[in-house]
Amino acid sequence: MALFKRRTVGKPGEWFYCLEHKKVEEGPECPAKDRFGPYASREEAEHAMQTAQERNLEWDTDPKWHETPRTDDTPD
């Protein structure tokens, strides 16, 4: 007998974006490795790729993550 039951159906109102099928799903239909979410609404899930792109751009340009080498002209 299995100790843990695998959850195949999500909670009502949980929305996901499947990266493999490029579609919005209510509840996790696809494996976790293939989806973004959960999102509070279908509309948020529909914009998952745009949100990810915006966050990636923010992180790529965040000076805390990209320290530039110091030069003699840089003030302490």
CNS distance restraints for C-alpha pairs under 8 A (distance, minus, plus):
assign (resid   8 and name CA) (resid  28 and name CA) 6.89 0.50 0.50
assign (resid   8 and name CA) (resid  29 and name CA) 6.91 0.50 0.50
assign (resid   9 and name CA) (resid  27 and name CA) 5.75 0.50 0.50
assign (resid   9 and name CA) (resid  28 and name CA) 6.17 0.50 0.50
assign (resid   9 and name CA) (resid  29 and name CA) 6.95 0.50 0.50
assign (resid  10 and name CA) (resid  14 and name CA) 6.55 0.50 0.50
assign (resid  10 and name CA) (resid  26 and name CA) 7.20 0.50 0.50
assign (resid  10 and name CA) (resid  27 and name CA) 3.74 0.50 0.50
assign (resid  10 and name CA) (resid  28 and name CA) 5.34 0.50 0.50
assign (resid  10 and name CA) (resid  29 and name CA) 7.91 0.50 0.50
assign (resid  11 and name CA) (resid  27 and name CA) 6.01 0.50 0.50
assign (resid  12 and name CA) (resid  26 and name CA) 7.22 0.50 0.50
assign (resid  12 and name CA) (resid  27 and name CA) 6.80 0.50 0.50
assign (resid  13 and name CA) (resid  26 and name CA) 6.81 0.50 0.50
assign (resid  13 and name CA) (resid  27 and name CA) 7.52 0.50 0.50
assign (resid  13 and name CA) (resid  40 and name CA) 6.63 0.50 0.50
assign (resid  13 and name CA) (resid  41 and name CA) 6.89 0.50 0.50
assign (resid  14 and name CA) (resid  26 and name CA) 5.80 0.50 0.50
assign (resid  14 and name CA) (resid  27 and name CA) 5.37 0.50 0.50
assign (resid  14 and name CA) (resid  38 and name CA) 5.51 0.50 0.50
assign (resid  14 and name CA) (resid  39 and name CA) 5.97 0.50 0.50
assign (resid  14 and name CA) (resid  40 and name CA) 6.02 0.50 0.50
assign (resid  14 and name CA) (resid  41 and name CA) 7.19 0.50 0.50
assign (resid  15 and name CA) (resid  24 and name CA) 6.95 0.50 0.50
assign (resid  15 and name CA) (resid  25 and name CA) 5.75 0.50 0.50
assign (resid  15 and name CA) (resid  26 and name CA) 4.56 0.50 0.50
assign (resid  15 and name CA) (resid  27 and name CA) 5.78 0.50 0.50
assign (resid  15 and name CA) (resid  28 and name CA) 7.70 0.50 0.50
assign (resid  15 and name CA) (resid  37 and name CA) 6.56 0.50 0.50
assign (resid  15 and name CA) (resid  38 and name CA) 5.26 0.50 0.50
assign (resid  15 and name CA) (resid  39 and name CA) 4.94 0.50 0.50
assign (resid  15 and name CA) (resid  40 and name CA) 6.41 0.50 0.50
assign (resid  15 and name CA) (resid  41 and name CA) 6.10 0.50 0.50
assign (resid  15 and name CA) (resid  42 and name CA) 5.81 0.50 0.50
assign (resid  15 and name CA) (resid  45 and name CA) 6.04 0.50 0.50
assign (resid  16 and name CA) (resid  24 and name CA) 5.72 0.50 0.50
assign (resid  16 and name CA) (resid  25 and name CA) 5.20 0.50 0.50
assign (resid  16 and name CA) (resid  26 and name CA) 6.28 0.50 0.50
assign (resid  16 and name CA) (resid  27 and name CA) 6.66 0.50 0.50
assign (resid  16 and name CA) (resid  28 and name CA) 6.54 0.50 0.50
assign (resid  16 and name CA) (resid  35 and name CA) 6.39 0.50 0.50
assign (resid  16 and name CA) (resid  36 and name CA) 5.67 0.50 0.50
assign (resid  16 and name CA) (resid  37 and name CA) 4.66 0.50 0.50
assign (resid  16 and name CA) (resid  38 and name CA) 5.14 0.50 0.50
assign (resid  16 and name CA) (resid  39 and name CA) 6.15 0.50 0.50
assign (resid  16 and name CA) (resid  42 and name CA) 7.99 0.50 0.50
assign (resid  16 and name CA) (resid  45 and name CA) 5.67 0.50 0.50
assign (resid  17 and name CA) (resid  22 and name CA) 6.89 0.50 0.50
assign (resid  17 and name CA) (resid  23 and name CA) 5.77 0.50 0.50
assign (resid  17 and name CA) (resid  24 and name CA) 4.55 0.50 0.50
assign (resid  17 and name CA) (resid  25 and name CA) 6.18 0.50 0.50
assign (resid  17 and name CA) (resid  35 and name CA) 5.38 0.50 0.50
assign (resid  17 and name CA) (resid  36 and name CA) 5.17 0.50 0.50
assign (resid  17 and name CA) (resid  37 and name CA) 6.52 0.50 0.50
assign (resid  17 and name CA) (resid  45 and name CA) 5.47 0.50 0.50
assign (resid  17 and name CA) (resid  46 and name CA) 6.91 0.50 0.50
assign (resid  17 and name CA) (resid  48 and name CA) 6.54 0.50 0.50
assign (resid  18 and name CA) (resid  22 and name CA) 5.32 0.50 0.50
assign (resid  18 and name CA) (resid  23 and name CA) 5.42 0.50 0.50
assign (resid  18 and name CA) (resid  24 and name CA) 6.22 0.50 0.50
assign (resid  18 and name CA) (resid  25 and name CA) 7.05 0.50 0.50
assign (resid  18 and name CA) (resid  30 and name CA) 6.79 0.50 0.50
assign (resid  18 and name CA) (resid  34 and name CA) 5.77 0.50 0.50
assign (resid  18 and name CA) (resid  35 and name CA) 4.32 0.50 0.50
assign (resid  18 and name CA) (resid  36 and name CA) 6.60 0.50 0.50
assign (resid  19 and name CA) (resid  23 and name CA) 7.39 0.50 0.50
assign (resid  19 and name CA) (resid  34 and name CA) 5.23 0.50 0.50
assign (resid  19 and name CA) (resid  35 and name CA) 5.29 0.50 0.50
assign (resid  19 and name CA) (resid  36 and name CA) 7.36 0.50 0.50
assign (resid  20 and name CA) (resid  34 and name CA) 5.91 0.50 0.50
assign (resid  20 and name CA) (resid  35 and name CA) 7.67 0.50 0.50
assign (resid  23 and name CA) (resid  46 and name CA) 7.76 0.50 0.50
assign (resid  24 and name CA) (resid  42 and name CA) 7.16 0.50 0.50
assign (resid  24 and name CA) (resid  45 and name CA) 6.21 0.50 0.50
assign (resid  24 and name CA) (resid  46 and name CA) 6.19 0.50 0.50
assign (resid  25 and name CA) (resid  29 and name CA) 6.70 0.50 0.50
assign (resid  26 and name CA) (resid  42 and name CA) 7.84 0.50 0.50
assign (resid  28 and name CA) (resid  32 and name CA) 7.58 0.50 0.50
assign (resid  30 and name CA) (resid  34 and name CA) 6.49 0.50 0.50
assign (resid  30 and name CA) (resid  35 and name CA) 6.98 0.50 0.50
assign (resid  31 and name CA) (resid  35 and name CA) 6.96 0.50 0.50
assign (resid  32 and name CA) (resid  36 and name CA) 7.74 0.50 0.50
assign (resid  36 and name CA) (resid  45 and name CA) 7.92 0.50 0.50
assign (resid  36 and name CA) (resid  48 and name CA) 7.06 0.50 0.50
assign (resid  37 and name CA) (resid  45 and name CA) 7.22 0.50 0.50
assign (resid  38 and name CA) (resid  45 and name CA) 7.88 0.50 0.50
assign (resid  39 and name CA) (resid  44 and name CA) 6.03 0.50 0.50
assign (resid  39 and name CA) (resid  45 and name CA) 5.74 0.50 0.50
assign (resid  40 and name CA) (resid  44 and name CA) 6.90 0.50 0.50
assign (resid  41 and name CA) (resid  45 and name CA) 6.54 0.50 0.50
assign (resid  42 and name CA) (resid  46 and name CA) 6.15 0.50 0.50
assign (resid  43 and name CA) (resid  47 and name CA) 6.53 0.50 0.50
assign (resid  44 and name CA) (resid  48 and name CA) 6.38 0.50 0.50
assign (resid  47 and name CA) (resid  51 and name CA) 6.12 0.50 0.50
assign (resid  48 and name CA) (resid  52 and name CA) 6.11 0.50 0.50
assign (resid  49 and name CA) (resid  53 and name CA) 6.11 0.50 0.50
assign (resid  50 and name CA) (resid  54 and name CA) 6.20 0.50 0.50
assign (resid  51 and name CA) (resid  55 and name CA) 6.17 0.50 0.50
assign (resid  52 and name CA) (resid  56 and name CA) 6.04 0.50 0.50
assign (resid  53 and name CA) (resid  57 and name CA) 6.24 0.50 0.50
assign (resid  54 and name CA) (resid  58 and name CA) 6.29 0.50 0.50
assign (resid  55 and name CA) (resid  59 and name CA) 6.17 0.50 0.50
assign (resid  56 and name CA) (resid  60 and name CA) 5.96 0.50 0.50
assign (resid  57 and name CA) (resid  61 and name CA) 6.21 0.50 0.50
assign (resid  58 and name CA) (resid  62 and name CA) 5.99 0.50 0.50
assign (resid  59 and name CA) (resid  65 and name CA) 7.37 0.50 0.50
assign (resid  60 and name CA) (resid  65 and name CA) 7.65 0.50 0.50
assign (resid  60 and name CA) (resid  66 and name CA) 7.77 0.50 0.50
assign (resid  61 and name CA) (resid  65 and name CA) 7.99 0.50 0.50
assign (resid  61 and name CA) (resid  66 and name CA) 7.48 0.50 0.50
assign (resid  62 and name CA) (resid  66 and name CA) 6.60 0.50 0.50
assign (resid  63 and name CA) (resid  67 and name CA) 6.05 0.50 0.50
assign (resid  70 and name CA) (resid  74 and name CA) 6.14 0.50 0.50
